[in-house]
């Protein structure tokens, strides 16, 4: 995926997650959408910083990076949604490109990708992005509303400026 695809995914995902977290349709929903969309978008753009240094799709496109950012909310009580943007960036680069990503870098430089991924210049790139976003939101909604015993939304709601 290119930058446009990652930003499109992050904005749609942020809006959807904000509504899932605070479905009231009031000003609280808008605040949740903004509070989620900004960090998700920053996280979605972060892995491509490795184009300025290191090896693109290796240095910042791997499991150790996502583990570090997933730990931030527990260690520093901030950046609670940045890891979502990073994770979705990986998903899009895995599914939405022919090259894939080096998930196990620096242990292995092998890149893994979905066999039928599309090139970033493909006219189908945005379609893949939207389909992936819909699937991600369906999974999030299922976890929150169908399997609520696995997620405590009160901790996330407390972090939002609502």
DRENDO-1510 file (C-alpha; in Angstrom, 1 decimal, always signed):
<recs>
REC; n; res; u; v; w
REC; 1; UNK; +0.0; +0.0; +0.0 .
REC; 2; UNK; +1.0; +3.6; -0.5 .
REC; 3; UNK; +0.6; +6.5; +1.9 .
REC; 4; UNK; -2.9; +7.3; +0.5 .
REC; 5; UNK; -4.1; +3.8; +1.2 .
REC; 6; UNK; -2.7; +3.8; +4.7 .
REC; 7; UNK; -4.3; +7.2; +5.5 .
REC; 8; UNK; -7.7; +6.2; +3.9 .
REC; 9; UNK; -7.7; +3.0; +6.0 .
REC; 10; UNK; -6.7; +4.9; +9.2 .
REC; 11; UNK; -9.3; +7.5; +8.9 .
REC; 12; UNK; -12.1; +5.1; +8.1 .
REC; 13; UNK; -10.9; +2.8; +10.9 .
REC; 14; UNK; -10.7; +5.6; +13.4 .
REC; 15; UNK; -14.2; +6.8; +12.6 .
REC; 16; UNK; -15.6; +3.2; +12.8 .
REC; 17; UNK; -13.7; +2.4; +16.1 .
REC; 18; UNK; -14.9; +5.7; +17.6 .
REC; 19; UNK; -18.5; +4.8; +16.8 .
REC; 20; UNK; -18.0; +1.3; +18.1 .
REC; 21; UNK; -16.5; +2.6; +21.4 .
REC; 22; UNK; -19.1; +5.4; +21.8 .
REC; 23; UNK; -22.2; +4.6; +19.8 .
REC; 24; UNK; -24.5; +7.2; +21.3 .
REC; 25; UNK; -24.5; +9.5; +18.2 .
REC; 26; UNK; -23.9; +12.5; +20.5 .
REC; 27; UNK; -21.0; +14.9; +20.9 .
REC; 28; UNK; -19.3; +12.1; +22.9 .
REC; 29; UNK; -19.2; +10.0; +19.7 .
REC; 30; UNK; -17.5; +12.8; +17.8 .
REC; 31; UNK; -15.0; +13.2; +20.6 .
REC; 32; UNK; -14.3; +9.5; +20.6 .
REC; 33; UNK; -13.9; +9.5; +16.8 .
REC; 34; UNK; -11.3; +12.3; +16.9 .
REC; 35; UNK; -9.5; +10.8; +19.9 .
REC; 36; UNK; -9.2; +7.5; +18.1 .
REC; 37; UNK; -8.6; +8.7; +14.5 .
REC; 38; UNK; -5.6; +10.9; +15.3 .
REC; 39; UNK; -3.4; +8.2; +17.0 .
REC; 40; UNK; -4.5; +5.5; +14.6 .
REC; 41; UNK; -3.5; +7.7; +11.6 .
REC; 42; UNK; -0.1; +8.5; +13.2 .
REC; 43; UNK; +0.4; +4.8; +13.8 .
REC; 44; UNK; -0.6; +3.9; +10.2 .
REC; 45; UNK; +2.1; +6.3; +8.9 .
REC; 46; UNK; +4.8; +5.4; +11.4 .
REC; 47; UNK; +6.1; +2.1; +9.7 .
REC; 48; UNK; +7.0; +4.0; +6.5 .
REC; 49; UNK; +9.4; +6.2; +8.4 .
REC; 50; UNK; +11.9; +3.4; +7.6 .
REC; 51; UNK; +12.0; +4.8; +4.0 .
REC; 52; UNK; +14.3; +7.5; +5.4 .
REC; 53; UNK; +16.6; +5.1; +7.2 .
REC; 54; UNK; +17.1; +1.4; +7.4 .
REC; 55; UNK; +15.5; -1.1; +5.1 .
REC; 56; UNK; +11.9; -0.3; +4.0 .
REC; 57; UNK; +9.4; -3.0; +4.9 .
REC; 58; UNK; +11.9; -4.5; +7.3 .
REC; 59; UNK; +13.2; -2.0; +9.9 .
REC; 60; UNK; +9.8; -0.8; +11.1 .
REC; 61; UNK; +7.6; -3.5; +9.6 .
REC; 62; UNK; +8.0; -6.4; +12.1 .
REC; 63; UNK; +6.7; -8.0; +15.2 .
REC; 64; UNK; +9.1; -6.3; +17.7 .
REC; 65; UNK; +7.8; -2.9; +16.7 .
REC; 66; UNK; +4.2; -3.8; +17.2 .
REC; 67; UNK; +5.0; -5.4; +20.6 .
REC; 68; UNK; +6.7; -2.2; +21.7 .
REC; 69; UNK; +3.8; +0.0; +20.7 .
REC; 70; UNK; +1.2; -2.4; +22.0 .
REC; 71; UNK; +2.9; -2.2; +25.4 .
REC; 72; UNK; +2.8; +1.7; +25.5 .
REC; 73; UNK; -0.7; +2.0; +27.0 .
REC; 74; UNK; +0.3; -0.4; +29.9 .
REC; 75; UNK; +3.6; +1.3; +30.6 .
REC; 76; UNK; +3.1; +5.0; +29.8 .
REC; 77; UNK; -0.8; +5.3; +29.8 .
REC; 78; UNK; -0.7; +6.9; +26.4 .
REC; 79; UNK; -0.6; +6.0; +22.7 .
REC; 80; UNK; -3.4; +3.5; +23.3 .
REC; 81; UNK; -4.5; +3.5; +19.7 .
REC; 82; UNK; -1.2; +4.0; +17.8 .
REC; 83; UNK; -0.6; +0.3; +17.8 .
REC; 84; UNK; -3.9; -0.2; +16.0 .
REC; 85; UNK; -2.6; +2.0; +13.2 .
REC; 86; UNK; +0.7; +0.1; +13.0 .
REC; 87; UNK; -1.0; -3.2; +13.0 .
REC; 88; UNK; -3.4; -2.2; +10.2 .
REC; 89; UNK; -0.4; -0.9; +8.3 .
REC; 90; UNK; +1.1; -4.3; +8.4 .
REC; 91; UNK; -2.1; -6.0; +7.4 .
REC; 92; UNK; -2.5; -3.7; +4.4 .
REC; 93; UNK; +1.2; -4.2; +3.4 .
REC; 94; UNK; +0.7; -8.0; +3.7 .
REC; 95; UNK; -2.6; -8.2; +1.9 .
REC; 96; UNK; -2.4; -5.2; -0.4 .
REC; 97; UNK; +1.1; -5.6; -1.9 .
REC; 98; UNK; +2.9; -8.3; -3.8 .
REC; 99; UNK; +6.1; -7.7; -1.9 .
REC; 100; UNK; +4.9; -8.2; +1.7 .
REC; 101; UNK; +6.8; -7.4; +4.9 .
REC; 102; UNK; +9.6; -8.9; +6.9 .
REC; 103; UNK; +7.6; -9.8; +10.0 .
REC; 104; UNK; +10.4; -11.6; +11.7 .
REC; 105; UNK; +13.1; -8.9; +11.0 .
REC; 106; UNK; +15.9; -8.7; +12.3 .
REC; 107; UNK; +16.0; -12.5; +12.8 .
REC; 108; UNK; +15.0; -13.1; +9.2 .
REC; 109; UNK; +14.9; -10.8; +6.2 .
REC; 110; UNK; +12.4; -13.0; +4.4 .
REC; 111; UNK; +9.3; -11.0; +3.3 .
REC; 112; UNK; +5.9; -12.5; +3.6 .
REC; 113; UNK; +2.9; -11.3; +1.6 .
REC; 114; UNK; -0.5; -12.5; +0.4 .
REC; 115; UNK; -0.1; -14.5; -2.8 .
REC; 116; UNK; -2.7; -12.4; -4.7 .
REC; 117; UNK; -1.8; -9.0; -3.4 .
REC; 118; UNK; -2.1; -6.0; -5.6 .
REC; 119; UNK; +0.6; -3.5; -6.6 .
REC; 120; UNK; +0.4; +0.0; -5.0 .
REC; 121; UNK; -0.3; +1.5; -8.4 .
REC; 122; UNK; -3.2; -0.9; -9.1 .
REC; 123; UNK; -6.6; +0.6; -9.7 .
REC; 124; UNK; -7.8; -2.0; -7.1 .
REC; 125; UNK; -5.6; -0.8; -4.3 .
REC; 126; UNK; -8.2; +1.4; -2.7 .
REC; 127; UNK; -10.8; -1.3; -3.1 .
REC; 128; UNK; -8.5; -3.7; -1.2 .
REC; 129; UNK; -8.0; -1.0; +1.4 .
REC; 130; UNK; -11.8; -0.5; +1.9 .
REC; 131; UNK; -12.5; -4.2; +2.1 .
REC; 132; UNK; -9.7; -4.7; +4.6 .
REC; 133; UNK; -11.1; -1.8; +6.7 .
REC; 134; UNK; -14.6; -3.3; +6.6 .
REC; 135; UNK; -13.3; -6.7; +7.8 .
REC; 136; UNK; -11.2; -5.0; +10.6 .
REC; 137; UNK; -14.3; -3.0; +11.8 .
REC; 138; UNK; -16.4; -6.2; +11.7 .
REC; 139; UNK; -13.8; -8.0; +13.9 .
REC; 140; UNK; -13.7; -5.0; +16.3 .
REC; 141; UNK; -17.5; -4.8; +16.5 .
REC; 142; UNK; -17.7; -8.6; +17.1 .
REC; 143; UNK; -15.1; -8.4; +19.9 .
REC; 144; UNK; -16.8; -5.4; +21.6 .
REC; 145; UNK; -20.5; -6.4; +21.1 .
REC; 146; UNK; -20.5; -10.2; +20.6 .
REC; 147; UNK; -17.6; -11.2; +22.9 .
REC; 148; UNK; -17.6; -8.4; +25.5 .
REC; 149; UNK; -16.0; -10.6; +28.1 .
REC; 150; UNK; -12.7; -10.3; +26.2 .
REC; 151; UNK; -12.5; -6.5; +26.2 .
REC; 152; UNK; -13.1; -3.9; +28.9 .
REC; 153; UNK; -14.2; -0.7; +27.1 .
REC; 154; UNK; -14.3; +1.2; +30.4 .
REC; 155; UNK; -10.5; +1.5; +30.3 .
REC; 156; UNK; -10.5; +2.9; +26.8 .
REC; 157; UNK; -13.4; +5.2; +27.5 .
REC; 158; UNK; -11.6; +6.5; +30.5 .
REC; 159; UNK; -8.6; +7.4; +28.3 .
REC; 160; UNK; -10.8; +9.4; +25.9 .
REC; 161; UNK; -11.5; +13.1; +26.5 .
REC; 162; UNK; -15.2; +12.5; +26.6 .
</recs>
